[in-house]
């Protein structure tokens, strides 16, 4: 069997100085498709995204991946990135899909997946399912701000950013005041989270960045939709080992086979 490569294209998002070109890779196939939302500072060529693309090729399913602005091969400046900006891009790319979609979000992408699902509901539509990997909803206020030192808080206010070392990169991660302040507009905890579809959460028990308690807190806010939380006791934040990728594929295929 000959497997064709995904279609590569760019879509413009925003106008004027806020305009940026978003790079998309879309594999044609049957529905329900898979719609990938990566994490903070990750890109669509990462191991989980490519595992989904391989699954799509194997099963004949549509797969849509893209890079947020300032990430991967998309245009735009990472330091101008906010949840509003990246959600706008996710909605624009989602509009290029057809048929039911399983939204798969990792870390920050889990937050964006929940926001995208809510936006679809408000338009009278809904996702086929959500699969969330180490989801980090409300990460700016739940996972970032509480860990800042007094000096970092001061730098955030006076300089507009802080640089934090990361175990995932040789260069520090820049966290801007704009990202934190904009995140306040999109907080989900404190009210019922509506998704309109089944939700599967894969969570590492050894995750220092989005700990298990955060995933459990998320579950307590999803009151009207079926939720399955799988805790992987020795799993880290990335959940990119071969056995983790196998679990991800299994979770997605369960949703493919479920009725929408």
VOLUM-184423 format. One record per residue: residue in three letters; x, y, z of N, C-alpha, C, O, CB in turn. Coordinates in steps of 0.001 Angstrom, whole numbers. Glycine has a CB too. Example, Ala and Ser with C-alpha at 12.3 -4.5 7.8 and 13.67 -1.06 7.14 Angstrom:
r;n_x;n_y;n_z;ca_x;ca_y;ca_z;c_x;c_y;c_z;o_x;o_y;o_z;cb_x;cb_y;cb_z
ala;13190;-5690;7800;12300;-4500;7800;13200;-3300;7800;14236;-3319;8465;11308;-4473;9046
ser;12850;-2250;7080;13670;-1060;7140;12900;30;7870;13409;1138;8039;14084;-598;5725
This chain:
r;n_x;n_y;n_z;ca_x;ca_y;ca_z;c_x;c_y;c_z;o_x;o_y;o_z;cb_x;cb_y;cb_z
unk;849;-1195;0;0;0;0;883;1242;0;1812;1354;800;-959;7;1229
unk;586;2171;-901;1313;3431;-979;642;4465;-95;-557;4714;-226;1394;3932;-2433
unk;1410;5072;809;883;6087;1702;1410;7443;1267;2619;7674;1239;1261;5790;3174
unk;497;8330;930;884;9660;485;1289;10524;1680;782;10336;2785;-265;10322;-295
unk;2201;11469;1457;2566;12382;2542;1426;13357;2817;552;13545;1970;3860;13153;2195
unk;1429;13978;3998;398;14970;4298;507;16173;3357;1565;16433;2783;507;15431;5763
unk;-580;16883;3213;-572;18138;2468;4;19233;3357;-410;19383;4507;-2005;18514;1981
unk;951;19993;2833;1574;21082;3588;1088;22416;3040;1129;22653;1832;3126;20994;3521
unk;629;23278;3929;187;24601;3488;261;25575;4647;440;25174;5797;-1249;24545;2918
unk;122;26849;4342;105;27899;5356;-1213;28652;5270;-1769;28823;4185;1305;28868;5179
unk;-1710;29099;6411;-2886;29955;6406;-2543;31250;7139;-1860;31219;8162;-4108;29239;7066
unk;-3013;32393;6623;-2783;33658;7321;-3775;33827;8458;-4963;33545;8302;-2885;34842;6348
unk;-3295;34282;9586;-4148;34561;10742;-3812;35957;11242;-2641;36327;11331;-3954;33490;11877
unk;-4837;36727;11566;-4623;38077;12048;-4420;39058;10907;-4227;38667;9756;-3438;38113;12976
unk;-4466;40334;11246;-4317;41378;10237;-3271;42383;10685;-2955;42492;11869;-5662;42081;9971
unk;-2741;43112;9716;-1767;44162;9999;-547;43633;10721;13;42600;10355;-2403;45253;10815
unk;-145;44356;11753;1046;43969;12509;863;42644;13230;1844;41979;13565;1400;45046;13510
unk;-397;42248;13474;-673;40983;14172;-774;39805;13202;-1016;38677;13633;-1968;41099;14977
unk;-595;40045;11918;-695;38969;10934;476;38009;11033;1615;38429;11239;-772;39544;9533
unk;201;36723;10887;1258;35712;10884;781;34512;10062;-414;34230;9976;1634;35279;12348
unk;1750;33815;9462;1462;32638;8648;1632;31386;9495;2675;31173;10114;2381;32585;7401
unk;587;30560;9512;593;29359;10339;779;28136;9443;6;27901;8514;-721;29244;11166
unk;1817;27370;9743;2154;26188;8949;1303;25002;9394;1177;24727;10587;3661;25851;9078
unk;719;24304;8419;-196;23193;8673;246;21964;7891;693;22074;6750;-1642;23578;8299
unk;121;20804;8505;304;19521;7835;-1006;18753;7992;-1440;18479;9111;1533;18712;8431
unk;-1625;18410;6880;-2935;17758;6955;-2937;16493;6106;-2754;16533;4889;-4056;18719;6492
unk;-3150;15374;6784;-3197;14082;6098;-4652;13771;5726;-5507;13685;6607;-2593;12944;6997
unk;-4937;13604;4438;-6300;13256;4047;-6681;11879;4588;-5825;11012;4762;-6445;13286;2516
unk;-7961;11693;4850;-8423;10398;5339;-9865;10495;5780;-10528;11520;5618;-7545;9903;6493
unk;-10328;9395;6342;-11723;9346;6773;-11889;9982;8146;-10923;10237;8865;-12227;7898;6796
unk;-13140;10224;8476;-13479;10766;9798;-13834;9614;10749;-14182;8524;10296;-14667;11781;9696
unk;-13746;9857;12080;-13328;11122;12675;-11836;11366;12516;-11019;10454;12643;-13696;11153;14138
unk;-11503;12614;12238;-10105;12976;12102;-9467;13240;13449;-10148;13290;14473;-9961;14187;11216
unk;-8163;13407;13441;-7416;13777;14641;-6885;15195;14460;-6308;15522;13423;-6249;12771;14918
unk;-7083;16029;15470;-6643;17423;15420;-5679;17646;16571;-6068;17588;17738;-7856;18417;15494
unk;-4419;17902;16239;-3355;17944;17244;-3103;19358;17752;-2985;20299;16967;-2071;17370;16669
unk;-3023;19499;19073;-2662;20750;19725;-1472;20486;20643;-1611;19840;21681;-3869;21344;20523
unk;-315;20985;20256;902;20721;21014;1036;21588;22245;168;22409;22539;2091;20917;20145
unk;2122;21400;22957;2369;22119;24195;3199;23376;23996;3605;23706;22882;3050;21221;25172
unk;3439;24062;25094;4246;25285;25142;5655;24977;24665;6334;24123;25233;4274;25883;26577
unk;6093;25670;23625;7427;25516;23039;7626;24186;22313;8765;23828;22014;8466;25651;24114
unk;6564;23450;22023;6721;22212;21236;6286;22484;19798;5799;23572;19489;5884;21030;21855
unk;6459;21509;18931;6051;21714;17541;5413;20447;16986;5364;19411;17649;7258;22130;16674
unk;4922;20558;15743;4132;19474;15167;4980;18307;14673;4448;17330;14147;3305;20002;14036
unk;6304;18406;14842;7182;17302;14463;7625;16490;15680;8506;15638;15566;8404;17834;13721
unk;7022;16746;16845;7366;16005;18048;6884;14569;18003;6109;14186;17126;6797;16689;19254
unk;7348;13783;18954;7091;12335;18911;5609;11992;19008;5144;11087;18316;7838;11647;20034
unk;4857;12696;19853;3429;12375;19994;2661;12772;18735;1805;12027;18259;2832;13089;21228
unk;2974;13954;18203;2308;14404;16981;2599;13447;15825;1701;13122;15048;2756;15833;16617
unk;3842;13000;15711;4205;12102;14609;3624;10700;14815;3332;9995;13849;5732;12020;14472
unk;3460;10300;16087;2804;9011;16356;1357;9048;15882;856;8066;15333;2863;8667;17867
unk;682;10178;16091;-693;10315;15605;-740;10330;14091;-1635;9738;13488;-1332;11584;16155
unk;220;11005;13473;260;11024;12011;460;9612;11460;-170;9225;10476;1385;11955;11513
unk;1341;8851;12106;1566;7467;11677;304;6630;11876;-13;5779;11045;2747;6844;12453
unk;-413;6865;12968;-1662;6157;13209;-2680;6489;12125;-3388;5611;11632;-2222;6507;14594
unk;-2742;7776;11760;-3647;8176;10695;-3315;7495;9379;-4213;7045;8667;-3612;9671;10521
unk;-2034;7418;9052;-1622;6753;7819;-1991;5269;7851;-2441;4711;6850;-109;6919;7601
unk;-1800;4650;8992;-2071;3218;9152;-3562;2903;9076;-3961;1879;8522;-1511;2725;10478
unk;-4377;3788;9634;-5824;3536;9743;-6642;4269;8677;-7861;4112;8615;-6313;3947;11119
unk;-5979;5064;7844;-6703;5816;6832;-7518;6959;7392;-8570;7303;6852;-7593;4908;6080
unk;-7031;7560;8491;-7752;8649;9168;-7119;9998;8842;-5907;10099;8650;-7764;8424;10697
unk;-7940;11012;8785;-7451;12375;8597;-6694;12824;9850;-7133;12563;10971;-8627;13347;8286
unk;-5575;13487;9661;-4800;14037;10781;-4394;15469;10438;-3838;15726;9370;-3535;13155;11086
unk;-4671;16380;11335;-4283;17780;11144;-3332;18190;12262;-3655;18078;13445;-5535;18713;11115
unk;-2159;18663;11868;-1170;19174;12818;-780;20583;12375;-866;20905;11190;93;18231;12901
unk;-357;21413;13308;126;22748;12935;1047;23267;14025;1082;22742;15137;-1057;23732;12705
unk;1788;24304;13683;2648;24985;14650;2013;26313;15028;1626;27093;14158;4078;25201;14077
unk;1907;26571;16344;1476;27898;16775;2473;28946;16271;3607;28614;15925;1344;27962;18327
unk;2046;30205;16233;2982;31272;15882;4144;31282;16872;3967;31083;18073;2268;32651;15865
unk;5332;31519;16332;6527;31507;17176;7020;30125;17531;7974;29983;18295;6262;32252;18421
unk;6379;29095;16983;6766;27705;17210;7111;27060;15863;6546;27420;14831;5623;26915;17934
unk;8040;26107;15886;8310;25313;14690;8574;26164;13470;9429;27049;13493;7162;24394;14414
unk;7831;25893;12390;8071;26585;11116;7013;27641;10816;6982;28184;9711;8117;25578;9981
unk;6149;27939;11777;5181;29021;11582;5851;30376;11764;6917;30484;12369;3999;28877;12559
unk;5200;31408;11227;5694;32761;11396;5321;33306;12762;4710;32624;13585;5153;33665;10302
unk;5704;34551;12977;5360;35206;14243;6451;35053;15288;7325;34192;15188;4063;34649;14783
unk;6371;35911;16288;7365;35966;17366;6830;35218;18581;5741;35524;19067;7711;37440;17738
unk;7586;34242;19074;7165;33495;20254;6862;34426;21423;5918;34188;22177;8239;32489;20654
unk;7648;35477;21579;7492;36370;22723;6206;37200;22658;5846;37859;23633;8686;37293;22814
unk;5521;37170;21526;4225;37841;21411;3078;36855;21640;1906;37224;21564;4085;38505;20029
unk;3426;35611;21918;2418;34570;22066;1601;34717;23337;2128;35028;24405;3071;33224;22045
unk;295;34486;23199;-630;34473;24335;-1641;33355;24087;-1720;32814;22984;-1352;35873;24521
unk;-2401;33018;25107;-3440;32008;24927;-4464;32490;23899;-4922;31703;23071;-4132;31690;26275
unk;-4825;33767;23943;-5778;34305;22959;-5243;34142;21542;-5968;33730;20636;-6070;35791;23243
unk;-3995;34464;21366;-3368;34413;20039;-3306;32968;19529;-3655;32696;18380;-1943;35027;20086
unk;-2866;32056;20379;-2734;30665;19943;-4097;29994;19778;-4250;29104;18941;-1886;29879;20942
unk;-5089;30413;20569;-6444;29888;20386;-7029;30375;19063;-7706;29619;18365;-7354;30307;21560
unk;-6772;31627;18722;-7226;32152;17431;-6660;31316;16285;-7357;31025;15313;-6811;33630;17269
unk;-5406;30938;16408;-4769;30115;15371;-5377;28716;15334;-5614;28165;14259;-3251;30023;15612
unk;-5630;28143;16515;-6239;26807;16571;-7613;26815;15908;-7955;25890;15172;-6357;26324;18033
unk;-8393;27851;16166;-9717;27934;15556;-9621;28089;14047;-10415;27505;13310;-10503;29096;16149
unk;-8647;28877;13580;-8481;29070;12142;-8079;27775;11446;-8581;27466;10365;-7440;30148;11873
unk;-7175;27020;12062;-6756;25749;11461;-7889;24730;11547;-8107;23961;10611;-5486;25204;12161
unk;-8609;24724;12671;-9728;23781;12821;-10763;23993;11716;-11410;23046;11270;-10393;23943;14211
unk;-10910;25237;11282;-11880;25556;10230;-11509;24914;8893;-12346;24841;7993;-11990;27066;10061
unk;-10264;24447;8751;-9860;23774;7502;-10226;22291;7514;-10065;21610;6501;-8349;23931;7278
unk;-10716;21783;8646;-11058;20364;8732;-12504;20150;8299;-13289;21095;8221;-10839;19832;10167
unk;-12837;18913;8024;-14223;18572;7705;-14588;17278;8423;-13754;16389;8593;-14430;18431;6163
unk;-15837;17189;8837;-16284;16003;9553;-15907;16038;11013;-15209;16952;11452;-15718;14773;8918
unk;-16364;15044;11787;-16075;14996;13226;-14571;14933;13486;-13819;14337;12715;-16771;13785;13873
unk;-14149;15557;14585;-12728;15615;14927;-12504;15208;16380;-13244;15611;17277;-12171;17026;14680
unk;-11460;14395;16590;-10965;14097;17931;-9845;15099;18206;-8802;15070;17552;-10459;12590;18060
unk;-10065;15974;19168;-9064;16984;19497;-8111;16391;20519;-8515;16003;21615;-9726;18290;20039
unk;-6840;16327;20146;-5813;15736;21007;-4884;16857;21462;-4184;17453;20644;-5013;14600;20260
unk;-4874;17145;22761;-4076;18250;23277;-3086;17798;24334;-3423;17024;25231;-4974;19315;23846
unk;-1853;18293;24217;-799;17935;25163;-400;19159;25981;-91;20208;25415;431;17353;24424
unk;-404;19035;27309;24;20095;28221;-767;21378;27952;-1985;21383;28129;1543;20357;28076
unk;-109;22475;27526;-850;23684;27195;-1893;23406;26125;-2956;24026;26116;101;24783;26731
unk;-1592;22467;25215;-2551;22090;24189;-3823;21505;24775;-4877;21562;24143;-1929;21104;23241
unk;-3740;20936;25991;-4932;20451;26671;-5842;21601;27074;-7065;21503;26970;-4547;19635;27896
unk;-5235;22696;27536;-6007;23904;27857;-6680;24435;26597;-7873;24737;26599;-5094;24997;28486
unk;-5895;24545;25510;-6451;25051;24255;-7532;24122;23711;-8500;24589;23111;-5344;25225;23217
unk;-7381;22808;23914;-8397;21852;23462;-9722;22097;24174;-10782;22066;23549;-7925;20407;23703
unk;-9663;22340;25486;-10875;22610;26253;-11511;23928;25818;-12736;24029;25738;-10562;22644;27756
unk;-10691;24935;25536;-11212;26223;25073;-11810;26095;23672;-12838;26705;23376;-10100;27289;25080
unk;-11170;25306;22815;-11695;25083;21467;-13012;24327;21526;-13949;24657;20799;-10681;24314;20610
unk;-13093;23316;22383;-14340;22555;22530;-15470;23467;22997;-16602;23352;22526;-14151;21387;23526
unk;-15158;24378;23928;-16170;25325;24406;-16624;26255;23284;-17813;26543;23148;-15620;26147;25581
unk;-15660;26722;22477;-16003;27609;21363;-16907;26894;20353;-17831;27498;19808;-14722;28114;20665
unk;-16640;25613;20106;-17483;24844;19187;-18899;24731;19732;-19868;24896;18991;-16891;23441;18949
unk;-19021;24449;21023;-20346;24342;21637;-21124;25642;21489;-22325;25622;21218;-20222;23969;23118
unk;-20458;26753;21664;-21124;28052;21568;-21619;28321;20153;-22524;29130;19948;-20178;29167;22007
unk;-21020;27635;19173;-21458;27789;17782;-22435;26695;17372;-22787;26574;16199;-20254;27780;16846
unk;-22873;25897;18349;-23849;24858;18051;-23256;23591;17484;-23981;22769;16923;-24848;25378;17110
unk;-21947;23413;17617;-21263;22214;17141;-20596;21535;18331;-20772;21972;19468;-20215;22559;16034
unk;-19841;20484;18086;-19083;19862;19175;-18001;18964;18598;-18095;18502;17461;-20016;19052;20109
unk;-16987;18730;19393;-15931;17790;19014;-16460;16367;19122;-17417;16109;19853;-14670;17976;19906
unk;-15841;15449;18399;-16200;14032;18525;-15734;13507;19877;-16424;12715;20518;-15577;13193;17371
unk;-14551;13960;20304;-13970;13550;21585;-12756;14418;21868;-12215;15068;20973;-13580;12038;21574
unk;-12335;14420;23137;-11077;15040;23535;-10173;13967;24120;-10617;13133;24909;-11311;16192;24558
unk;-8905;13990;23732;-7880;13165;24365;-6809;14132;24856;-6149;14794;24055;-7285;12072;23368
unk;-6637;14211;26169;-5751;15192;26784;-4574;14487;27447;-4753;13566;28244;-6515;16051;27811
unk;-3374;14933;27107;-2149;14326;27623;-1504;15311;28595;-1100;16402;28194;-1161;13948;26459
unk;-1407;14934;29873;-855;15833;30897;-1422;17239;30746;-663;18202;30637;683;15874;30813
unk;-2758;17367;30738;-3363;18672;30433;-3000;19734;31465;-2880;19462;32660;-4876;18541;30353
unk;-2829;20961;30955;-2422;22069;31831;-3382;23252;31705;-2944;24363;31407;-986;22518;31497
unk;-4696;23036;31927;-5605;24181;31906;-5238;25185;32988;-4782;24821;34072;-7055;23719;32087
unk;-5447;26460;32668;-5175;27544;33620;-3718;27561;34060;-3416;27993;35173;-6076;27411;34840
unk;-2807;27096;33204;-1419;26898;33624;-751;28200;34056;129;28188;34917;-624;26267;32500
unk;-1160;29321;33466;-512;30582;33818;-699;30913;35299;206;31431;35953;-1064;31717;32954
unk;-1895;30603;35814;-2218;30974;37186;-2136;29809;38178;-1953;30015;39378;-3592;31564;37229
unk;-2273;28586;37663;-2249;27415;38541;-851;26790;38638;-473;26265;39685;-3244;26374;38041
unk;-85;26852;37537;1179;26122;37477;2405;27022;37350;3505;26624;37734;1148;25169;36327
unk;2231;28229;36817;3371;29133;36646;3501;30109;37799;4490;30076;38532;3244;29897;35345
unk;2513;30977;37967;2606;32057;38961;2959;31580;40368;3800;32199;41019;1305;32799;39015
unk;2341;30491;40863;2650;30082;42245;4110;29714;42467;4597;29764;43596;1793;28912;42629
unk;4817;29342;41390;6202;28924;41534;7222;30026;41338;8419;29786;41498;6481;27848;40583
unk;6780;31238;40994;7711;32329;40765;8297;32822;42094;7598;32916;43103;7011;33482;40022
unk;9578;33130;42069;10239;33716;43234;9900;35209;43298;9441;35777;42308;11789;33496;43169
unk;10119;35846;44448;9905;37301;44519;10689;38055;43452;10188;39027;42886;10296;37821;45895
unk;11908;37616;43174;12721;38286;42148;12101;38109;40769;12148;39022;39945;14162;37738;42153
unk;11522;36940;40513;10884;36709;39223;9618;37547;39080;9347;38088;38008;10556;35227;39049
unk;8849;37655;40153;7668;38531;40123;8083;39973;39815;7421;40668;39044;6904;38470;41477
unk;9178;40407;40423;9664;41768;40192;10103;41952;38746;9800;42972;38126;10825;42091;41139
unk;10824;40954;38202;11270;41018;36810;10086;41015;35855;10095;41714;34842;12204;39847;36493
unk;9069;40227;36179;7883;40156;35330;7224;41539;35232;6803;41959;34154;6877;39109;35884
unk;7143;42231;36358;6508;43545;36360;7398;44625;35735;6918;45477;34988;6147;43938;37780
unk;8682;44582;36042;9586;45658;35595;10110;45457;34184;10263;46419;33432;10754;45771;36538
unk;10388;44193;33818;10971;43909;32504;9967;43334;31509;10199;43341;30300;12121;42951;32657
unk;8845;42836;32037;7827;42271;31147;8031;40813;30831;7286;40237;30038;7791;43032;29879
unk;9044;40197;31447;9282;38774;31192;10231;38213;32233;10900;38949;32958;9851;38556;29776
unk;10272;36877;32288;11323;36179;33021;11817;35032;32150;11069;34508;31323;10810;35658;34411
unk;13060;34647;32332;13633;33496;31631;13857;32391;32654;14558;32577;33648;14975;33873;30900
unk;13247;31233;32393;13369;30108;33316;14087;28942;32644;13775;28609;31501;11983;29665;33816
unk;15037;28320;33328;15678;27125;32755;14655;26015;32585;13692;25915;33345;16849;26642;33648
unk;14880;25183;31576;13958;24081;31307;14730;22792;31088;15791;22779;30462;13079;24391;30083
unk;14172;21702;31620;14807;20399;31403;14575;19908;29981;15173;18916;29563;14274;19369;32406
unk;13714;20593;29233;13377;20160;27872;14142;20932;26798;14000;20641;25610;11889;20315;27638
unk;14956;21917;27207;15646;22745;26219;16937;23288;26812;17035;23521;28017;14742;23903;25741
unk;17935;23486;25938;19193;24068;26394;19038;25560;26666;19763;26122;27487;20296;23833;25358
unk;18102;26197;25985;17861;27618;26199;16690;27798;27162;15758;26994;27163;17581;28338;24856
unk;16733;28842;27976;15643;29071;28936;14311;29326;28226;14282;29754;27072;15981;30258;29849
unk;13230;29061;28920;11890;29390;28427;11556;30811;28883;11632;31130;30069;10813;28357;28946
unk;11188;31651;27925;10777;33003;28286;9278;33014;28563;8480;32569;27739;11139;34014;27164
unk;8911;33521;29720;7509;33674;30103;7241;35164;30214;7882;35860;31002;7179;32924;31453
unk;6291;35654;29424;6052;37094;29379;4875;37497;30270;3996;36695;30585;5796;37539;27940
unk;4895;38762;30657;3786;39304;31434;2494;39253;30608;1412;39027;31148;4091;40759;31880
unk;2622;39465;29291;1446;39422;28416;800;38039;28440;-426;37926;28451;1833;39801;26974
unk;1618;36991;28447;1080;35627;28501;306;35418;29796;-798;34872;29785;2216;34585;28383
unk;889;35854;30915;235;35674;32211;-1061;36482;32277;-2101;35962;32680;1181;36090;33354
unk;-993;37745;31882;-2177;38604;31985;-3288;38131;31051;-4463;38147;31419;-1810;40059;31667
unk;-2917;37713;29847;-3932;37222;28910;-4547;35913;29397;-5734;35663;29188;-3321;37028;27516
unk;-3736;35081;30046;-4246;33808;30544;-5432;33986;31469;-6299;33115;31548;-3157;33057;31259
unk;-5477;35124;32179;-6580;35385;33115;-7926;35452;32407;-8968;35240;33028;-6334;36687;33868
unk;-7910;35747;31104;-9154;35832;30340;-9716;34452;30001;-10859;34343;29558;-8926;36623;29061
unk;-8937;33420;30201;-9321;32089;29723;-9349;31029;30829;-9331;29832;30540;-8369;31652;28638
unk;-9393;31456;32076;-9370;30504;33182;-10657;29679;33206;-11755;30210;33038;-9180;31240;34522
unk;-10501;28377;33417;-11631;27443;33386;-12035;26957;34770;-13208;26665;35004;-11291;26257;32520
unk;-11087;26867;35680;-11419;26401;37016;-12276;27453;37728;-12119;28654;37509;-10130;26097;37827
unk;-13168;26983;38567;-14078;27880;39250;-15491;27777;38717;-16429;28318;39302;-13593;29291;39134
unk;-15638;27078;37598;-16960;26844;37019;-16982;25487;36334;-15948;24840;36173;-17336;27966;36019
unk;-18172;25069;35934;-18296;23792;35230;-17655;23912;33848;-17887;24888;33135;-19791;23365;35110
unk;-16853;22922;33476;-16230;22894;32154;-17082;22028;31239;-17250;20831;31475;-14761;22358;32226
unk;-17615;22643;30195;-18458;21930;29241;-17628;21568;28010;-16972;22429;27423;-19697;22788;28842
unk;-17659;20296;27624;-16947;19871;26421;-17890;19360;25336;-17577;19440;24148;-15944;18795;26769
unk;-19048;18832;25747;-20004;18310;24776;-19603;16999;24149;-20159;16602;23125;-20213;19299;23713
unk;-18628;16310;24758;-18137;15068;24169;-17391;14261;25232;-17097;14789;26305;-17216;15358;22951
unk;-17080;12992;24953;-16272;12210;25897;-14853;12778;26019;-14298;13311;25059;-16211;10737;25452
unk;-14288;12654;27208;-12945;13165;27477;-12086;12034;28033;-12493;11348;28970;-12989;14367;28470
unk;-10909;11840;27464;-9922;10886;27964;-8686;11657;28396;-8175;12481;27637;-9563;9814;26883
unk;-8202;11404;29595;-7010;12074;30113;-5939;11027;30394;-6195;10037;31079;-7337;12894;31400
unk;-4745;11248;29866;-3580;10423;30153;-2635;11257;31009;-2195;12325;30584;-2877;9926;28832
unk;-2320;10779;32211;-1562;11577;33164;-423;10781;33773;-624;9671;34267;-2472;12098;34257
unk;783;11357;33736;1932;10721;34359;1949;10936;35856;1716;12048;36331;3210;11240;33753
unk;2223;9880;36601;2285;9981;38048;3514;10707;38551;3537;11167;39693;2238;8627;38644
unk;4550;10820;37707;5796;11482;38085;5972;12796;37332;7097;13206;37047;6990;10562;37820
unk;4872;13450;37015;4901;14691;36233;5134;15874;37170;4280;16166;38007;3574;14880;35431
unk;6288;16570;37048;6539;17709;37925;5922;19006;37411;5791;19970;38165;8019;17896;38101
unk;5541;19039;36138;5073;20277;35515;3554;20439;35588;3061;21526;35889;5517;20321;34070
unk;2820;19376;35317;1360;19357;35471;1054;18115;36297;728;17070;35733;593;19344;34058
unk;1154;18206;37616;1090;17024;38479;-282;16354;38463;-1269;16954;38035;1448;17406;39898
unk;-338;15101;38933;-1606;14365;38941;-2747;15121;39613;-3893;15023;39176;-1417;13047;39631
unk;-2445;15878;40674;-3500;16627;41365;-4179;17619;40432;-5362;17921;40592;-2925;17362;42576
unk;-3430;18123;39458;-3997;19086;38505;-5010;18381;37595;-6076;18923;37304;-2870;19752;37656
unk;-4664;17173;37154;-5589;16399;36311;-6844;16027;37097;-7953;16075;36565;-4899;15120;35772
unk;-6666;15662;38350;-7820;15310;39184;-8714;16537;39385;-9940;16429;39357;-7354;14747;40557
unk;-8102;17685;39585;-8878;18924;39717;-9685;19178;38443;-10840;19602;38508;-7942;20128;40014
unk;-9075;18919;37289;-9793;19078;36026;-11013;18161;35968;-12099;18589;35577;-8862;18789;34843
unk;-10834;16918;36352;-11940;15955;36316;-13118;16457;37160;-14274;16292;36770;-11469;14568;36823
unk;-12828;17064;38308;-13906;17523;39192;-14699;18682;38601;-15772;19018;39102;-13336;17937;40530
unk;-14176;19298;37536;-14878;20412;36898;-15665;19990;35661;-16462;20770;35139;-13892;21488;36522
unk;-15448;18764;35186;-16186;18274;34014;-17334;17426;34537;-17162;16239;34814;-15255;17446;33027
unk;-18497;18035;34672;-19610;17396;35371;-20654;16775;34441;-21431;15924;34873;-20278;18397;36257
unk;-20683;17180;33190;-21774;16762;32313;-21330;15862;31166;-22150;15483;30330;-22454;17967;31754
unk;-20070;15520;31113;-19541;14695;30022;-18736;13537;30605;-18104;13684;31651;-18658;15544;29055
unk;-18757;12378;29929;-18002;11225;30446;-16501;11477;30402;-15969;11950;29397;-18338;9962;29645
unk;-15825;11156;31503;-14374;11375;31607;-13687;10088;32032;-14131;9412;32959;-14054;12513;32613
unk;-12609;9757;31352;-11757;8639;31753;-10366;9183;32053;-9731;9779;31183;-11702;7534;30643
unk;-9893;8983;33276;-8552;9411;33673;-7676;8178;33849;-7952;7327;34693;-8594;10255;34985
unk;-6628;8089;33055;-5663;7002;33185;-4378;7545;33791;-3698;8371;33182;-5384;6333;31812
unk;-4046;7079;34994;-2815;7497;35653;-1717;6488;35327;-1867;5289;35562;-3019;7626;37195
unk;-625;6989;34789;525;6145;34437;1569;6370;35542;2280;7374;35516;1111;6499;32975
unk;1668;5449;36510;2434;5715;37729;3868;6190;37506;4341;7075;38218;2466;4491;38553
unk;4564;5614;36529;5958;6004;36313;6111;6987;35158;7230;7231;34706;6806;4776;36052
unk;5015;7551;34675;5074;8462;33540;5498;9870;33938;5184;10334;35034;3736;8513;32856
unk;6223;10554;33031;6650;11926;33272;5701;12891;32563;4582;12512;32217;8108;12142;32795
unk;6132;14121;32346;5257;15109;31716;5094;14848;30222;4013;15039;29664;5804;16513;31938
unk;6154;14418;29594;6099;14280;28137;5274;13083;27677;4596;13149;26652;7493;14164;27586
unk;5333;11995;28431;4640;10755;28040;4952;10399;26587;4053;10201;25770;3109;10902;28234
unk;6246;10323;26290;6697;10064;24918;7445;8748;24760;7996;8478;23693;7577;11184;24458
unk;7472;7916;25816;8107;6611;25672;7266;5746;24750;6103;6057;24492;8295;5925;27048
unk;7842;4670;24257;7108;3791;23340;5803;3313;23959;4770;3275;23290;7968;2588;22948
unk;5850;2945;25247;4634;2451;25899;3600;3568;26080;2395;3314;26071;4978;1831;27259
unk;4086;4817;26247;3165;5950;26365;2487;6231;25023;1287;6501;24964;3914;7208;26860
unk;3270;6162;23956;2710;6399;22621;1702;5315;22261;706;5581;21587;3830;6454;21564
unk;1965;4092;22712;1013;2998;22474;-302;3270;23197;-1378;3030;22651;1606;1646;22937
unk;-210;3777;24439;-1425;4125;25188;-2196;5244;24490;-3425;5219;24424;-1069;4547;26627
unk;-1460;6221;23973;-2096;7328;23265;-2858;6814;22046;-4009;7189;21822;-1048;8373;22841
unk;-2218;5966;21271;-2876;5420;20074;-4120;4615;20455;-5155;4705;19796;-1895;4531;19276
unk;-4004;3837;21518;-5163;3036;21965;-6309;3941;22396;-7470;3675;22084;-4765;2099;23131
unk;-5978;5011;23115;-7015;5937;23580;-7713;6601;22401;-8937;6738;22390;-6409;7005;24506
unk;-6931;7012;21410;-7522;7650;20231;-8398;6670;19468;-9492;7030;19033;-6426;8203;19311
unk;-7932;5430;19300;-8710;4458;18532;-10019;4112;19243;-11022;3837;18585;-7888;3185;18297
unk;-10019;4122;20569;-11293;3905;21290;-12291;5006;20949;-13485;4748;20800;-11057;3859;22827
unk;-11793;6228;20827;-12668;7346;20476;-13082;7296;19004;-14194;7691;18655;-11973;8675;20778
unk;-12187;6810;18145;-12543;6654;16723;-13723;5693;16592;-14642;5911;15803;-11323;6135;15894
unk;-13670;4640;17376;-14693;3598;17263;-15969;3929;18029;-16996;3274;17848;-14141;2286;17756
unk;-15901;4961;18897;-17090;5346;19663;-18043;6140;18782;-17629;6768;17807;-16698;6171;20912
unk;-19281;6106;19126;-20274;6884;18380;-20157;8362;18759;-19924;8708;19918;-21715;6357;18659
unk;-20323;9216;17762;-20257;10657;18023;-21565;11172;18607;-21689;12364;18889;-19925;11419;16736
